Amino acid sequence: LEPAAGFEARVARATAAIGRGELEKVVLARAVRQALPAGRRWDLGATLRALRSADPRAIVFAFAPGPGLGCFLGATPELLV
């Protein structure tokens, strides 16, 4: 997983490229993985509420491809279709 400093460096490079006219728009993402303590269950609803609370204007999403395959979730300022 990418450390915060690596993500910040990518943001700086993208911002510079926009300033040079090389890009008009860029969407950067950073993966975050969180392990749960043994015996503790993850609460998807609480996680989505926390994302919504952090940015009420964001599009909050979650996708689980199947049982035991985890969940892809996040919050983005972009409209997802």
MMTF fields as JSON, N, C-alpha, C and O atoms, coordinates in Angstrom:
{
  "mmtfVersion": "1.0.0",
  "mmtfProducer": "UNKNOWN",
  "numBonds": 323,
  "numAtoms": 324,
  "numGroups": 81,
  "numChains": 1,
  "numModels": 1,
  "chainsPerModel": [1],
  "groupsPerChain": [81],
  "chainIdList": ["A"],
  "bondAtomList": [4, 2, 8, 6, 12, 10, 16, 14, 20, 18, 24, 22, 28, 26, 32, 30, 36, 34, 40, 38, 44, 42, 48, 46, 52, 50, 56, 54, 60, 58, 64, 62, 68, 66, 72, 70, 76, 74, 80, 78, 84, 82, 88, 86, 92, 90, 96, 94, 100, 98, 104, 102, 108, 106, 112, 110, 116, 114, 120, 118, 124, 122, 128, 126, 132, 130, 136, 134, 140, 138, 144, 142, 148, 146, 152, 150, 156, 154, 160, 158, 164, 162, 168, 166, 172, 170, 176, 174, 180, 178, 184, 182, 188, 186, 192, 190, 196, 194, 200, 198, 204, 202, 208, 206, 212, 210, 216, 214, 220, 218, 224, 222, 228, 226, 232, 230, 236, 234, 240, 238, 244, 242, 248, 246, 252, 250, 256, 254, 260, 258, 264, 262, 268, 266, 272, 270, 276, 274, 280, 278, 284, 282, 288, 286, 292, 290, 296, 294, 300, 298, 304, 302, 308, 306, 312, 310, 316, 314, 320, 318],
  "bondOrderList": [1, 1, 1, 1, 1, 1, 1, 1, 1, 1, 1, 1, 1, 1, 1, 1, 1, 1, 1, 1, 1, 1, 1, 1, 1, 1, 1, 1, 1, 1, 1, 1, 1, 1, 1, 1, 1, 1, 1, 1, 1, 1, 1, 1, 1, 1, 1, 1, 1, 1, 1, 1, 1, 1, 1, 1, 1, 1, 1, 1, 1, 1, 1, 1, 1, 1, 1, 1, 1, 1, 1, 1, 1, 1, 1, 1, 1, 1, 1, 1],
  "groupList": [{"groupName": "LEU", "atomNameList": ["N", "CA", "C", "O"], "elementList": ["N", "C", "C", "O"], "formalChargeList": [0, 0, 0, 0], "bondAtomList": [1, 0, 2, 1, 3, 2], "bondOrderList": [1, 1, 2], "singleLetterCode": "L", "chemCompType": "L-PEPTIDE LINKING"}, {"groupName": "GLU", "atomNameList": ["N", "CA", "C", "O"], "elementList": ["N", "C", "C", "O"], "formalChargeList": [0, 0, 0, 0], "bondAtomList": [1, 0, 2, 1, 3, 2], "bondOrderList": [1, 1, 2], "singleLetterCode": "E", "chemCompType": "L-PEPTIDE LINKING"}, {"groupName": "PRO", "atomNameList": ["N", "CA", "C", "O"], "elementList": ["N", "C", "C", "O"], "formalChargeList": [0, 0, 0, 0], "bondAtomList": [1, 0, 2, 1, 3, 2], "bondOrderList": [1, 1, 2], "singleLetterCode": "P", "chemCompType": "L-PEPTIDE LINKING"}, {"groupName": "ALA", "atomNameList": ["N", "CA", "C", "O"], "elementList": ["N", "C", "C", "O"], "formalChargeList": [0, 0, 0, 0], "bondAtomList": [1, 0, 2, 1, 3, 2], "bondOrderList": [1, 1, 2], "singleLetterCode": "A", "chemCompType": "L-PEPTIDE LINKING"}, {"groupName": "GLY", "atomNameList": ["N", "CA", "C", "O"], "elementList": ["N", "C", "C", "O"], "formalChargeList": [0, 0, 0, 0], "bondAtomList": [1, 0, 2, 1, 3, 2], "bondOrderList": [1, 1, 2], "singleLetterCode": "G", "chemCompType": "PEPTIDE LINKING"}, {"groupName": "PHE", "atomNameList": ["N", "CA", "C", "O"], "elementList": ["N", "C", "C", "O"], "formalChargeList": [0, 0, 0, 0], "bondAtomList": [1, 0, 2, 1, 3, 2], "bondOrderList": [1, 1, 2], "singleLetterCode": "F", "chemCompType": "L-PEPTIDE LINKING"}, {"groupName": "ARG", "atomNameList": ["N", "CA", "C", "O"], "elementList": ["N", "C", "C", "O"], "formalChargeList": [0, 0, 0, 0], "bondAtomList": [1, 0, 2, 1, 3, 2], "bondOrderList": [1, 1, 2], "singleLetterCode": "R", "chemCompType": "L-PEPTIDE LINKING"}, {"groupName": "VAL", "atomNameList": ["N", "CA", "C", "O"], "elementList": ["N", "C", "C", "O"], "formalChargeList": [0, 0, 0, 0], "bondAtomList": [1, 0, 2, 1, 3, 2], "bondOrderList": [1, 1, 2], "singleLetterCode": "V", "chemCompType": "L-PEPTIDE LINKING"}, {"groupName": "THR", "atomNameList": ["N", "CA", "C", "O"], "elementList": ["N", "C", "C", "O"], "formalChargeList": [0, 0, 0, 0], "bondAtomList": [1, 0, 2, 1, 3, 2], "bondOrderList": [1, 1, 2], "singleLetterCode": "T", "chemCompType": "L-PEPTIDE LINKING"}, {"groupName": "ILE", "atomNameList": ["N", "CA", "C", "O"], "elementList": ["N", "C", "C", "O"], "formalChargeList": [0, 0, 0, 0], "bondAtomList": [1, 0, 2, 1, 3, 2], "bondOrderList": [1, 1, 2], "singleLetterCode": "I", "chemCompType": "L-PEPTIDE LINKING"}, {"groupName": "LYS", "atomNameList": ["N", "CA", "C", "O"], "elementList": ["N", "C", "C", "O"], "formalChargeList": [0, 0, 0, 0], "bondAtomList": [1, 0, 2, 1, 3, 2], "bondOrderList": [1, 1, 2], "singleLetterCode": "K", "chemCompType": "L-PEPTIDE LINKING"}, {"groupName": "GLN", "atomNameList": ["N", "CA", "C", "O"], "elementList": ["N", "C", "C", "O"], "formalChargeList": [0, 0, 0, 0], "bondAtomList": [1, 0, 2, 1, 3, 2], "bondOrderList": [1, 1, 2], "singleLetterCode": "Q", "chemCompType": "L-PEPTIDE LINKING"}, {"groupName": "TRP", "atomNameList": ["N", "CA", "C", "O"], "elementList": ["N", "C", "C", "O"], "formalChargeList": [0, 0, 0, 0], "bondAtomList": [1, 0, 2, 1, 3, 2], "bondOrderList": [1, 1, 2], "singleLetterCode": "W", "chemCompType": "L-PEPTIDE LINKING"}, {"groupName": "ASP", "atomNameList": ["N", "CA", "C", "O"], "elementList": ["N", "C", "C", "O"], "formalChargeList": [0, 0, 0, 0], "bondAtomList": [1, 0, 2, 1, 3, 2], "bondOrderList": [1, 1, 2], "singleLetterCode": "D", "chemCompType": "L-PEPTIDE LINKING"}, {"groupName": "SER", "atomNameList": ["N", "CA", "C", "O"], "elementList": ["N", "C", "C", "O"], "formalChargeList": [0, 0, 0, 0], "bondAtomList": [1, 0, 2, 1, 3, 2], "bondOrderList": [1, 1, 2], "singleLetterCode": "S", "chemCompType": "L-PEPTIDE LINKING"}, {"groupName": "CYS", "atomNameList": ["N", "CA", "C", "O"], "elementList": ["N", "C", "C", "O"], "formalChargeList": [0, 0, 0, 0], "bondAtomList": [1, 0, 2, 1, 3, 2], "bondOrderList": [1, 1, 2], "singleLetterCode": "C", "chemCompType": "L-PEPTIDE LINKING"}],
  "groupTypeList": [0, 1, 2, 3, 3, 4, 5, 1, 3, 6, 7, 3, 6, 3, 8, 3, 3, 9, 4, 6, 4, 1, 0, 1, 10, 7, 7, 0, 3, 6, 3, 7, 6, 11, 3, 0, 2, 3, 4, 6, 6, 12, 13, 0, 4, 3, 8, 0, 6, 3, 0, 6, 14, 3, 13, 2, 6, 3, 9, 7, 5, 3, 5, 3, 2, 4, 2, 4, 0, 4, 15, 5, 0, 4, 3, 8, 2, 1, 0, 0, 7],
  "groupIdList": [1, 2, 3, 4, 5, 6, 7, 8, 9, 10, 11, 12, 13, 14, 15, 16, 17, 18, 19, 20, 21, 22, 23, 24, 25, 26, 27, 28, 29, 30, 31, 32, 33, 34, 35, 36, 37, 38, 39, 40, 41, 42, 43, 44, 45, 46, 47, 48, 49, 50, 51, 52, 53, 54, 55, 56, 57, 58, 59, 60, 61, 62, 63, 64, 65, 66, 67, 68, 69, 70, 71, 72, 73, 74, 75, 76, 77, 78, 79, 80, 81],
  "secStructList": [7, 7, 7, 2, 2, 2, 2, 2, 2, 2, 2, 2, 2, 2, 2, 2, 2, 2, 2, 6, 6, 1, 7, 1, 7, 7, 7, 7, 7, 7, 7, 7, 7, 7, 7, 7, 7, 6, 6, 7, 7, 7, 7, 2, 2, 2, 2, 2, 2, 2, 2, 2, 2, 2, 7, 6, 6, 1, 3, 3, 3, 3, 3, 7, 7, 1, 6, 6, 1, 7, 7, 3, 3, 3, 3, 3, 1, 1, 7, 7, 7],
  "xCoordList": [0.839, 0.0, 0.881, 1.987, 0.372, 1.142, 1.122, 0.05, 2.287, 2.31, 1.8, 1.789, 1.387, 0.849, 1.843, 1.435, 3.133, 4.131, 4.187, 4.377, 4.024, 4.014, 2.807, 2.918, 1.656, 0.445, 0.585, 0.213, 1.114, 1.313, 2.261, 2.069, 3.28, 4.21, 3.489, 3.72, 2.616, 1.852, 0.926, 0.771, 0.313, -0.55, 0.27, -0.176, 1.456, 2.319, 2.708, 2.704, 3.042, 3.4, 2.206, 2.355, 1.038, -0.161, -0.508, -0.873, -0.395, -0.676, 0.295, -0.101, 1.553, 2.55, 2.239, 2.381, 1.822, 1.481, 0.274, 0.219, -0.684, -1.834, -1.352, -1.778, -0.468, 0.085, 0.834, 0.837, 1.472, 2.196, 1.283, 1.73, 0.017, -0.921, -0.863, -1.455, -0.16, -0.056, -1.307, -1.615, -2.017, -3.254, -4.309, -4.003, -5.557, -6.664, -7.317, -7.818, -7.293, -7.935, -7.263, -6.83, -7.186, -6.633, -7.371, -7.712, -7.608, -8.239, -7.248, -6.916, -6.783, -5.831, -6.543, -7.464, -6.111, -6.686, -5.56, -4.448, -5.871, -4.905, -5.592, -6.641, -5.018, -5.585, -5.247, -4.152, -6.203, -6.001, -6.526, -7.639, -5.73, -6.144, -6.113, -5.148, -7.175, -7.267, -7.586, -8.605, -6.744, -6.997, -7.809, -7.656, -8.664, -9.468, -8.82, -8.186, -8.975, -8.478, -9.192, -10.344, -8.517, -9.092, -10.434, -10.581, -11.395, -12.712, -13.641, -14.795, -13.175, -14.018, -14.568, -13.838, -15.843, -16.48, -16.47, -16.603, -16.312, -16.31, -17.747, -18.6, -18.02, -19.363, -19.37, -18.936, -19.866, -19.912, -20.73, -20.31, -21.877, -22.732, -22.03, -22.123, -21.327, -20.612, -19.497, -19.244, -18.835, -17.766, -18.326, -17.757, -19.439, -20.047, -20.554, -20.439, -21.107, -21.558, -20.375, -20.485, -19.244, -18.055, -17.549, -17.145, -17.569, -17.163, -18.102, -17.652, -19.4, -20.391, -20.198, -20.293, -19.931, -19.726, -18.471, -18.45, -17.426, -16.176, -16.349, -15.698, -17.228, -17.485, -18.911, -19.146, -19.866, -21.271, -21.572, -22.6, -20.692, -20.931, -20.4, -20.701, -19.629, -19.0, -20.015, -21.051, -19.69, -20.433, -19.804, -18.63, -20.578, -20.092, -20.568, -21.733, -19.67, -20.023, -19.406, -18.421, -20.003, -19.461, -19.87, -20.996, -18.946, -19.209, -18.548, -17.341, -19.339, -18.812, -19.043, -20.192, -17.976, -18.137, -18.693, -19.19, -18.625, -19.167, -18.731, -17.855, -19.342, -19.004, -17.517, -16.943, -16.91, -15.517, -14.513, -13.311, -14.982, -14.08, -13.774, -13.155, -14.2, -13.921, -14.902, -15.959, -14.532, -15.412, -14.557, -13.553, -14.966, -14.329, -15.256, -16.418, -14.756, -15.61, -14.8, -13.57, -15.507, -14.818, -15.77, -16.99, -15.188, -15.929, -15.181, -13.957, -15.895, -15.266, -16.087, -17.31, -15.428, -16.182, -16.759, -17.571, -16.346, -16.791, -18.111, -18.356, -18.956, -20.184, -19.806, -19.113, -20.249, -19.961, -21.192, -22.302, -20.993, -22.106, -21.801, -22.602],
  "yCoordList": [-1.18, 0.0, 1.239, 1.245, 2.257, 3.49, 4.353, 4.653, 4.75, 5.662, 7.053, 7.413, 7.813, 9.158, 10.019, 10.772, 9.928, 10.757, 10.442, 11.347, 9.181, 8.806, 9.388, 9.874, 9.332, 9.901, 11.416, 11.972, 12.073, 13.522, 13.894, 14.919, 13.077, 13.334, 13.184, 13.968, 12.176, 12.021, 13.214, 13.671, 13.718, 14.899, 16.094, 16.839, 16.274, 17.399, 17.277, 18.273, 16.063, 15.872, 16.138, 16.756, 15.678, 15.896, 17.382, 17.894, 18.068, 19.503, 20.269, 21.2, 19.877, 20.522, 20.263, 21.164, 19.05, 18.723, 19.536, 19.953, 19.758, 20.602, 22.027, 22.678, 22.502, 23.858, 24.041, 25.136, 22.979, 23.044, 22.824, 22.913, 22.538, 22.302, 20.89, 20.622, 19.982, 18.598, 17.787, 16.808, 18.193, 17.539, 18.601, 19.721, 18.231, 19.115, 18.667, 19.476, 17.363, 16.804, 15.474, 14.754, 15.167, 13.887, 13.444, 14.265, 12.161, 11.605, 10.623, 9.605, 10.929, 10.082, 9.36, 9.898, 8.154, 7.378, 6.763, 6.564, 6.477, 5.843, 4.708, 4.908, 3.542, 2.385, 2.447, 2.845, 2.047, 1.949, 0.583, 0.195, -0.124, -1.445, -1.412, -0.947, -1.909, -1.905, -3.312, -3.886, -3.855, -5.166, -4.992, -4.002, -5.951, -5.926, -6.806, -7.809, -6.439, -7.322, -8.674, -8.748, -9.722, -11.07, -11.093, -10.526, -11.75, -11.899, -10.72, -10.774, -9.672, -8.485, -8.475, -8.737, -8.174, -8.11, -6.676, -5.729, -6.533, -5.229, -4.774, -5.579, -3.516, -2.949, -2.054, -0.904, -2.594, -1.842, -0.566, 0.498, -0.661, 0.51, 1.628, 2.794, 1.275, 2.288, 2.917, 4.118, 2.11, 2.635, 3.619, 4.69, 3.258, 4.158, 5.437, 6.518, 5.328, 6.527, 7.425, 8.648, 6.835, 7.626, 8.348, 9.508, 7.669, 8.319, 9.485, 10.561, 9.261, 10.311, 11.482, 12.64, 11.188, 12.239, 13.054, 14.269, 12.386, 13.075, 14.054, 15.098, 13.729, 14.619, 14.399, 13.543, 15.163, 14.973, 15.151, 14.672, 15.83, 16.04, 14.896, 14.835, 14.005, 12.929, 11.869, 11.68, 11.192, 10.008, 8.842, 8.53, 8.203, 7.087, 5.802, 5.696, 4.822, 3.592, 2.383, 2.49, 1.22, -0.053, -1.121, -1.124, -2.03, -3.131, -4.386, -4.409, -5.419, -6.707, -7.711, -8.035, -8.21, -9.103, -10.478, -11.176, -10.88, -12.174, -12.526, -11.872, -13.561, -13.962, -14.279, -15.007, -13.731, -14.016, -13.295, -13.532, -12.417, -11.726, -10.294, -9.541, -9.922, -8.576, -7.564, -7.917, -6.298, -5.211, -4.054, -3.693, -3.486, -2.295, -1.144, -1.138, -0.173, 0.944, 2.222, 2.201, 3.326, 4.598, 5.76, 5.599, 6.939, 8.188, 9.021, 9.132, 9.602, 10.359, 11.608, 11.598, 12.672, 13.848, 13.653, 14.46, 12.582, 12.312, 11.554, 10.723, 11.835, 11.076, 9.722, 9.666, 8.655, 7.313, 6.756, 6.862, 6.16, 5.569, 4.115, 3.408],
  "zCoordList": [0.0, 0.0, 0.0, 0.541, -0.605, -0.773, 0.49, 1.016, 0.973, 2.125, 1.734, 0.557, 2.724, 2.479, 1.704, 0.819, 2.014, 1.322, -0.168, -0.98, -0.537, -1.95, -2.675, -3.801, -2.015, -2.607, -2.761, -3.793, -1.748, -1.814, -2.944, -3.598, -3.183, -4.292, -5.633, -6.553, -5.744, -6.994, -7.227, -8.359, -6.154, -6.263, -6.75, -7.622, -6.193, -6.598, -8.076, -8.799, -8.529, -9.943, -10.856, -11.91, -10.459, -11.266, -11.323, -12.381, -10.201, -10.164, -11.058, -11.759, -11.03, -11.894, -13.374, -14.201, -13.706, -15.088, -15.56, -16.717, -14.675, -15.021, -15.269, -16.223, -14.41, -14.559, -15.872, -16.435, -16.366, -17.635, -18.842, -19.986, -18.589, -19.684, -20.25, -21.295, -19.58, -20.042, -19.715, -20.395, -18.683, -18.263, -18.019, -17.611, -18.276, -17.921, -16.616, -15.835, -16.41, -15.232, -14.92, -15.819, -13.654, -13.231, -11.968, -11.116, -11.861, -10.668, -10.058, -10.666, -8.87, -8.17, -7.037, -6.423, -6.771, -5.675, -4.862, -5.35, -3.64, -2.748, -2.007, -1.394, -2.058, -1.369, 0.118, 0.514, 0.91, 2.351, 2.781, 2.427, 3.532, 4.015, 5.528, 6.134, 6.129, 7.587, 8.071, 7.687, 8.889, 9.483, 10.755, 11.471, 11.029, 12.247, 13.303, 12.977, 14.545, 15.615, 15.542, 15.117, 15.951, 15.929, 16.653, 17.736, 16.045, 16.654, 16.468, 16.895, 15.852, 15.655, 14.234, 13.279, 14.099, 12.776, 12.272, 13.046, 10.974, 10.332, 10.112, 9.736, 10.337, 10.186, 8.955, 9.007, 7.848, 6.589, 6.743, 6.287, 7.372, 7.548, 8.305, 7.923, 9.379, 10.161, 9.337, 9.439, 8.526, 7.673, 6.646, 6.437, 6.007, 5.019, 5.682, 5.104, 6.873, 7.597, 7.935, 7.851, 8.316, 8.622, 7.379, 7.457, 6.233, 4.983, 4.652, 4.258, 4.816, 4.542, 5.497, 5.09, 6.746, 7.744, 7.429, 7.629, 6.937, 6.619, 5.468, 5.442, 4.508, 3.372, 2.88, 2.027, 3.408, 3.049, 1.562, 1.084, 0.822, -0.615, -1.48, -2.672, -0.905, -1.67, -2.093, -1.455, -3.178, -3.592, -2.831, -3.031, -1.965, -1.16, -1.824, -2.208, -1.962, -2.668, -2.002, -1.273, -2.265, -1.805, -2.797, -3.295, -3.08, -4.001, -3.451, -3.209, -3.259, -2.81, -3.94, -4.241, -4.574, -5.722, -5.369, -6.253, -4.129, -3.733, -2.324, -1.758, -1.755, -0.389, -0.243, -1.054, 0.788, 1.082, 0.203, 0.322, -0.68, -1.601, -1.178, -1.93, 0.005, 0.478, -0.077, -0.6, 0.046, -0.367, -0.876, -0.263, -1.99, -2.534, -2.188, -2.594, -1.444, -1.047, -1.024, -1.013, -1.017, -0.962, -1.022, -0.977, -1.126, -1.264, -2.281, -2.214, -3.215, -4.285, -4.608, -4.467, -5.035, -5.48, -6.88, -7.331, -7.575, -8.932, -8.938, -8.063, -9.915, -10.107, -10.711, -11.726, -10.101, -10.596, -11.275, -10.754, -12.443, -13.187, -13.426, -14.038]
}
